Every structure is written in C-alpha cells, then in structure tokens.
Amino acid sequence: MATTPRRPLMAGNWKMNLTHLEAIALVQKLAFSLNDDDLEKVEVAVLPPFTDIRSVQTLIDADRYNIAYGGQDLSPHDSGAYTGDISGAMLAKLGCTYAVVGHSERRQYHAETDEQVAAKIKAAYRHGLTPILCIGEPLEVRQESRHVEHTLAQLDGGLDGLGAEQAASIVVAYEPVWAIGTGEVATPDDAQEMAAAIRERLAKLYSADVAAAVRVLYGGSVKASNVKPIMEQPDVDGALVGGASINADEFALIARYHRNP
Ligand SMILES: O=C(CO)COP(=O)(O)O
C-alpha cells in the first residue's frame, strides 16, 4: 500500500461568533503567532461565519498569510430561490478552500439528514471546495457501545454516490456530540479507535489508497492542553476546534502543538 504522509490540519470552526471586525483582529493575531515552519508542518484553517469571509479573504490576500479558510455549511443547490442559503459557487468565488458539511449542530438544529449531507458534499466538489464531513455519536449511543456503528453509518450516508477520486480528498471530522462544547474531551484512545474505524471503512468503500489519503480529524473540547496526545495517535490527522479557536492565542498554541514538550 502506497502511503503518502498526511499533512495535519488544524481547523477553527468559529460557529456563530465574531463580527467581521473581530474576525480581522483574530486572523491578524493568529498569523503573527505562527511562523513559516509552523505553517509548513501544519495546515491551519479558519471557518468563519459567512458574513466574515470577505473580510478574511481580503486580509489573507493582502498580507499573503498562509492560512486557509472556508464556510461552515453550503447549500446542496448551486443557485435559485433558497432564501438565506449560501452556494458553493459563492464560497469558491471568495477563495474558500473548505466547506464544513453535516456538523452535529446543523443536524440537530436544522434537522439535516445524511441524504442532505451527501448532496452538500457533491455541491462542494462541483465548485472545487473540499468538504469537511462531520460525524459522531450522541452520549446515549456511546453508553450503549454503538458509537462505531452509528458514526460509520453517518460516514456511509454522507459518502453515498461519491466517486473514489473525490473521496480521496475529503476531510472527515469525528466529533462525538457529548464532547462538543462540554469540556469533556474524548481520550486519545477513543479518538484513535474511531479514526481507525473510519479509515478501515474507507478502505472497504473505496480502496487502501483512498483510506491512506483521507485526513481524519478529531473535534470536541480540543484545547492547547489536550491536543498533543490526540495528535500522536496514528490515525488522527488534525483537529476541528470550536470554542478554543475564537481565542487567537489559544488556537495558535493548538496549531503549534508540535512545539510543546
Ligand atoms: O464542534 C466543534 C468543532 O466543529 C467542537 O467544538 P468545541 O471545541 O467548542 O467543543
């Protein structure tokens, strides 16, 4: 099996936080806290609210910051009468690299189904965006030890109808719902167990090469103080960071985890 080294990705999902003015201040501070070596070792991305993206783009372009950015969601449609929605074309035109798809908060508060998630993933690829597919189990499912089965069913649903070439570039984020915003982080072993199971399922659905290429992130109460042992797991390739990503100092420390003793 040809294994290409996977470049770690630290992505900050700001959720519904920070105005465009606050976004500019955060990205500036973040860029000053990271050196070329950090940004070579680790890809750093921010995922601001839609209203901030134009400002983030302008700043990153003007100062040539090596920081990627993307949207927190996108419409499965390319244009039309979908009030309040944002298309992949709009995100692509703003220079976005990524689009988060199927975050548990979208599934919970907007009743998003696996079918809609699969349609959004295809919409992202139509516009050259890399989807970050979020999957993960709620607490009661873990308590019944059905977490792997539940999470892999979401993976199957999200990837439904997607070809191998596209699947090889997707990013999958394992975000156990019980760890999101709770301060209760999964153990490094929990993260590794699921990341390995995701990779194994990708090998089955596609091929060993696809499984070896896909970056699997962990998300849920990631902080500078807990990120390193999670990143040391062989199948974990990065983190999707919520609360800690809206503090530039903390997110920079997370992105520079490799410098920590
Ligand atoms: O949902 C998350 C990232 O998408 C995780 O959020 P927290 O880091 O705030 O737990």
The ligand as a Tripos MOL2 file, in Angstrom:
@<TRIPOS>MOLECULE
LIG
   10     9     1     0     0
SMALL
NO_CHARGES

@<TRIPOS>ATOM
      1 O1        -17.9950   21.3960   17.2410 O.2       1 LIG1
      2 C1        -16.7900   21.5520   17.3300 C.2       1 LIG1
      3 C2        -15.9940   21.9450   16.1710 C.3       1 LIG1
      4 O2        -16.7190   21.8130   14.9950 O.3       1 LIG1
      5 C3        -16.1000   21.4090   18.6330 C.3       1 LIG1
      6 O3        -16.4870   22.4450   19.4610 O.3       1 LIG1
      7 P1        -15.7070   22.6980   20.8460 P.3       1 LIG1
      8 O4        -14.2390   22.6850   20.5230 O.co2     1 LIG1
      9 O5        -16.2090   24.0140   21.3220 O.co2     1 LIG1
     10 O6        -16.0600   21.5480   21.7460 O.co2     1 LIG1
@<TRIPOS>BOND
     1     1     2 2
     2     2     3 1
     3     2     5 1
     4     3     4 1
     5     5     6 1
     6     6     7 1
     7     7     8 2
     8     7     9 1
     9     7    10 1
@<TRIPOS>SUBSTRUCTURE
     1 LIG1         1 GROUP 0 **** ****
